Structure formats: structure tokens, C-alpha cells
Amino acid sequence: MTPRRQTLAHLPTPIVKPVRLARAIGLDLWVKRDDMTGGPEAGNKIRKLELLLADALDRGADTIITCGGIQSNHARATALAAASLGMRSILYLRVTGVGDAEPDLDPSRLALEGNVLLDKLVGAEIRLISPAAYRDRTRLMQEASDALTAAGAKPYVIPEGGSNGLGSIGYVHAMSEVRRQLDVGLAGKKPFDVIVHACGSGGTAAGVALGAGRYEVAAEVRAMAVCDDAKYFERVIERIIGEAQAIDPRLTHPAHLVVDDSAKGPAYAVSTPSQRARIVEVARLSGLVLDPVYTGKAFAGLWALADSGALRGERVLFIHTGGLPGLLAQGAAFGSEL
Ligand SMILES: *Cc1c(COP(=O)(O)O)cnc(C)c1O
């Protein structure tokens, strides 16, 4: 049945119609403001953490272990939420070397900016790991958990992105929220034709597809990959959907899910000049602030799709999943766009 949620997010988040932006793209475009799920903890991860941290508390946990990229929004949201609940957090963050150099794993030399600044502010313990070690993250976190248990602590491990079946149910709830907003006419009365959002670890896509199907919010979900490729995410999302269905067997009919990897750019957290130019354009047309790691790529992909004529006449809901601290850590990359 429905697992317990720990209240962490500020809900419901608004759905807005950015009129000038919609006109520029030529779409019936609506935006679900999940960048407004909170203060510095805001973004999509806090919805998943409502379920994951409820489970951690119910199991008596006192320490949360999780992982991500160096500027991980998920790790930051976890560190902030854990601090608010009086829990310790340990973050395994992946660093990449410059050129052929081995990455510097000394946390004292980390730049205090963006998500890392927030992690440190709430006292999260950061453990830096190389990309090779990160591939083994599940085992690494389990070993850390075993060591803490042996020392008398009560650890709880949250996978990358909070993306397991339990976490994804946060986005099933988000879709029931959109259903109520449609019912009272806050976003037009008809269901959406397609929901578009950034995809980085698959949990949001799984929950959105399950919830959009269950609450008849949209016929199709288009998950815009920001790394890896469509095949990889199709497999990951299918696994998460299966896990969520085992938790809540009523989630029988996910909406049609398309993983689109056309806007993933050169690498995770690396964007193209034209993607950054879109971020600037969107900001100036709407006041909406996208980020170069997730939402900016997803939106650039949506814009390209609209330009191709593929979405003509369709009602489109873009989920703004947050990511502001990641933008603030990449100001230097915008040198030629601003
Ligand atoms: C993590 C994240 C995503 C991707 O969500 P997943 O559930 O990991 O696929 C999208 N946007 C932002 C800003 C994120 O931090």
C-alpha cells in the first residue's frame, strides 16, 4: 500500500504558463515548478526523499549514506534534509581529473561553491572518489554502512539520485498533485499530451510515467537523458518501475515512456554553447532559471523537438526539476553567452 511520507517539500508546486516563451517556441507550454519544492533543498530530489527518509526514520537510522557527482543536487538535498531531521550524512562524490591526470581526492582542496558549499555548511562528510571507484558505488556504500553498523551507528543507504522504487513514488504523488491542479482548472482542463523532464538516474521518469498513467495526467512521458544513452535508461527505468509496482500494485499502467538522448551533450555536467544560449534565452523570455547539467539540456531538447514540428498542437508540461546551485557553480562556462 502507500508508504509513509515525511513532510519535507513545500507542496503543491505551481504550474505556470510562460506566455512569451511559449509563443517563441510555438507550443502550448506549461511548467511545473518543482524548482520551488523548497528553499536551498529544492528540486526534484526532495519529493523522493520524503519517502526514503521516512523509511530511514522508521528504521531508526541516524546516518544517511548516499552518492553522486561532485555537484550532485541529490547529495545536497539529502544532506540538508538529513540535517533538518537531526541525522548525519556521508556523501560519496565522484571527481574527474583534468586531462589525463588522476583526480585530486583531497576534500580540503574542494572549491566551496554551489552544492558543495551547501553540503559543507550543514556538516555533511564528503568522501571523494574517482570515476573508476564510483562504478562500484553500491558495494562501496554497503561497506561504509557495515563499518558504521559495527561501530554502533544506524546507517541507511540511499542509491544515486534517490532512484529506487520507493523514491520514485514521490513522483507518483507529484502526478496526483497535477491531477488536482487540472481538476480545478489551474492548467487548463484537459490532460497533457506529453510531459518532458530531465533524466539523470531514472527515478523521476519511473514515477512520472507510473503517476501520469494512474491519474490520467498525460498520455506520454519524454525523459530527456543528460548522460549515458536511451538504451541504458530504458533498462534502468524499467527496473525502477518494477520495484515501485512491487511496493504499490495499483500502479499497473504507466504512461507511454520515451527516453530521448538527443540533448545529452558532450558528457554529464558538460553542456554545449547552444544549450547555454537556450538557457539565456529562456531566462530572458520568462524569468525561469534553468541549469546547464539537467534542465537546460532537457529544455534545449524540447525546443529542438518543437522546431522539428513534432509537437504541433500538443499540450506540453515541462517539469522544472531545479538545479540552481549547479548553475551557480558553472558561471565561468557562460563567458561567451553573456
Ligand atoms: C537529479 C536531477 C534530475 C534527474 O532526475 P532523476 O530522477 O535522477 O533522473 C533532473 N533535474 C535536476 C535538477 C536534478 O537534480
The ligand as a Tripos MOL2 file, in Angstrom:
@<TRIPOS>MOLECULE
LIG
   15    15     1     0     0
SMALL
NO_CHARGES

@<TRIPOS>ATOM
      1 C1         18.6190   14.6620  -10.3490 C.3       1 LIG1
      2 C2         18.0620   15.7080  -11.2240 C.ar      1 LIG1
      3 C3         17.3180   15.3790  -12.3720 C.ar      1 LIG1
      4 C4         17.1260   13.9700  -12.8360 C.3       1 LIG1
      5 O1         16.2620   13.2160  -12.0440 O.3       1 LIG1
      6 P1         16.4950   11.6400  -11.9340 P.3       1 LIG1
      7 O2         15.3840   11.1670  -11.1170 O.co2     1 LIG1
      8 O3         17.8310   11.4850  -11.2640 O.co2     1 LIG1
      9 O4         16.5250   11.0780  -13.3030 O.co2     1 LIG1
     10 C5         16.7790   16.4020  -13.1230 C.ar      1 LIG1
     11 N1         16.9770   17.6890  -12.7850 N.ar      1 LIG1
     12 C6         17.7010   18.0510  -11.7260 C.ar      1 LIG1
     13 C7         17.8960   19.4890  -11.4600 C.3       1 LIG1
     14 C8         18.2660   17.0810  -10.8970 C.ar      1 LIG1
     15 O5         18.9820   17.4450   -9.8310 O.3       1 LIG1
@<TRIPOS>BOND
     1     1     2 1
     2     2     3 ar
     3     2    14 ar
     4     3     4 1
     5     3    10 ar
     6     4     5 1
     7     5     6 1
     8     6     7 2
     9     6     8 1
    10     6     9 1
    11    10    11 ar
    12    11    12 ar
    13    12    13 1
    14    12    14 ar
    15    14    15 1
@<TRIPOS>SUBSTRUCTURE
     1 LIG1         1 GROUP 0 **** ****
